[in-house]
Amino acid sequence: MQEFLIYLKLGYQHITDLNGFDHILFIIALCAISSVKQWKSVLILITAFTLGHSITLALSTTGLVNVNSEFIELLIPITILITCVVNFFHKFKKSIYTEPKNKQFIRYVIASLFGLIHGLGFSNYLRSLLGAENSIFKPLLAFNIGLELGQIIIVIAVLLVNFLMITMLDLRRKTWNLILSGIVFGMTLMMIINAG
């Protein structure tokens, strides 16, 4: 149980660490178009992302998949940029519940695919931790649960900020989405420029 808690804490700290804020930016971009009332669909979206990166974390830490880490470090910000660009063109309806189910499903699939890429970004860190472990199942499970808990905290924070900006400051949802997605886009672009 002690080992499980250690890896749970490591997963939580890894996703909330401001030094590796690319994953935080991705979660912010995923939540930029959502309101507090859409919390269930946002949690499904984040869980789809977690499932994606859980798969590649498992494959990578067991050595079944090996991808150039520099290539992945470039792909991760590209996933953030793509999410922001999609946000720029999001059409807000008067009712937040009118988004068609097929459109939601497409968002879940894309989040899962991008999760596969982000999982490869986590894998080098996790592989170095798991080097001495006999079995990686429990540590991997604990690490992923920790990541998910950290992501949920970030989602709650973003949705609360969205609520404050839209409800308290009376900004239109479209305007706030453009501002927030624009900030994330700019920060991500700077990451790519500075890395090159």
N, C-alpha and C positions, 0 to 999 in steps of 0.2 A: 504493500500500500504506500509505503514511504517513497519508493521509486516512482510509482504512478504520479504521486503529488509533485515530485521534483520535475518530471517531464511536463505535467500539466502547467506548472508555473513557468517553465521555460517557453512553452508554446504561447502562453498569455503574454509574457514579457517580450517575446520576439515580435509579435504583431503590434504591440503598443509602443515599441521602442521608437522614439523620434529620430534616431540615427538612421533607421531603415524606413523612412516615411513613405516610400513608394507604394507600399501595400495600403497604408492609411489613405493616401491620395486616391487609390483605386476604389476603396470603399466609399469615400466621400463622393466620388464621381457616380458610383452606382446609386447612391441615395439622393443625389441632387434634385431629381425630378419628383421625389416622393414626399408625401405629407405624413404626419403622425397617424392619421386615419388609415393609412396603407401599410401599417407596421407588419401585418401578417405576410403580405406579398413581399415586403422587403426582407423579412426573415427567411422566407423560402428562397429568395434570390441569393442571399448571403450563404445559405446552406448549400445551394447549388454550386457556388464558388468553392466552398469548403470541400464538397465531394470531389470536385475537379482536382484541387491541389492535393487532396488525400491520396488520390490514385497515383499521381506522378511522384509524390513523396515516397510512397511505398515502393514503386518501381525503381526509383532512383537510389534510395537508400539500400535496397537489396542488390543493386548493381545490374538490374535487368535493362535499365535505360541509362545511357550516359550521353549527355549533351554538353556542348561547349558552354561554359558558364558566362563567357563574355557575350555570346550570342543571346543567351537568356536575359542577361542584364540589359540588353538593348530591347528585346521583345517586351519585357515587363512595362517600361514606360510607353511603348507603342500601344499596348492594350489600354492604358489609361487615356492616351490621346484619342483613340477610337471611341471609347466610352463617352468622353467629353463632346466629341463631334456629333455623335448620335444624340446626346442631350440637347445640343444647340438646335436640332431640328424637331425636337419632341413637341407634339401638338397637345396642348392642355385642353381638356373638355371642361364644361361647366361642372359636371359631376365627376368626382374622382373615381367613381366605380364603373365608368363606361369603357375602360380599356378592354378590348376584346381578349378573350382567353388565349387565342392563338398568338397574339402579340406578346402577352405575358410569357407564354411558353418559349417563344423565340428568345426573350430576354434571359430566361433561366438557362437555356441551352448555351447562349453566348457566355454567360457568367461561368458556366461549367468549363467551357473550352478555355476561357481566359484563366480559370483556376488551374487548369493543367499546366499552363505556362508559369504561373506564379509558384506552383508547387515545386517546379524545377529550381526556382530561385531559392526556396527554403531548403532544398535538399542538401546542398553543400554544408550548410550549418548543422543540419540534423545528422548527416553522415559522420561528421567529426565527433558528435556526441555519442553516437551509437556504436562506435568502433569496438568497445569492450563488451557489449551486450551479447548474450547467447541467443536470446529471442528478441526480435524487434517489434512484435505485435503490440504488447502492452505499452512500451514507451511511445510507439508511433500513435497509438490510439489516444494516449494521454496528451501528447503534444498537439494532436489535431483538435481535441476537445478544448485545450487551452487556447489555441488559435481562434476557435469558434467563439469562446467566451469573450476574448479580447475584441473580436470583430463586432459582437453584439453590443459591447460597451461603446464602441465607435459609432455604430449605427444609431444607438439611442441619443448620443451627443449630437450627431448630424441632424436627426429628425427634430430634436428640440430646438436647434438653431434655426432650421427651416420654419418651425412653428413660430418662433419669436419674430423672424423677419417677415413672414407672410401675415400673421395675425396681429402681432403687437405693433410692428412698424408699417403695416398695411401695404407691403410691397406685393405686386402681382406675382403669382407663382412663376410665370414665364420670365419675368424680370429677374427674380432671385435665382432661378435656374441658370440664366445666362451669366449672372455675376459669379455664382459659385463654380459653375463649370469652367468659366473663363479663367478664374484664379487657379484652379487645378490644372487646366491646360497650360497656362503660362509657367507654373512651377515645374511641371513635367517637361516642358520644352527646354527650360533652363537646365534641368538634370541631364537631358540628352546632350545639350551643347557643351556643358561642363565636363561630361564623361568623355567626349570626343576629342 
